[in-house]
Amino acid sequence: MGFLGFLRKTKEKKVLKPYSELEFPPMPSELLGEEEELEIPSPPESIVPKAEKVVEPASKASPVKEIVAGVKEAEKELKILPKKAIYVKADKYKLMLGEIRLSKSKLTAAEEGIERLAELKLVKDKEFEKWRESLEDIQRKLIFIDKTLFGG
């Protein structure tokens, strides 16, 4: 421990109680009501077969590129060209070039982020579609079992 070891702070470990020993306040009576039985709607009869479902891939043109293209077109339409020469000090010119490079790098990073989000959305949509299809399949099977057992 050393000569000055008694000056060191010791870490106290907190021990959490098990869930069974936790005490919760009672539920307010206003929130307790009669339980309502929910009716599960049946799936539509015209469910598209799996072979016909096509998930469209994310477009290669990102929204950022479309915006930049629109700005460039607008500049061409306005024909922003100075009539006479513009003189800029060298230090201000270097500062402007640095700002332009920084803006371009941030724009590129934002564009890559948008593309990653589009890919994640596509993956999420595929997973959601699989989940929805499996739920519909389970619901159809339960309805069949219900009709078989109870003669409905």
Residue pairs with C-beta under 8 A, 6 or more apart in sequence:
40 139
42 139
42 143
43 136
43 139
43 140
47 136
50 133
53 129
55 122
55 125
55 126
55 129
57 122
58 115
58 118
58 119
58 121
58 122
62 111
62 114
62 115
62 118
63 114
64 107
64 110
64 111
64 114
65 111
68 107
88 96
146 152
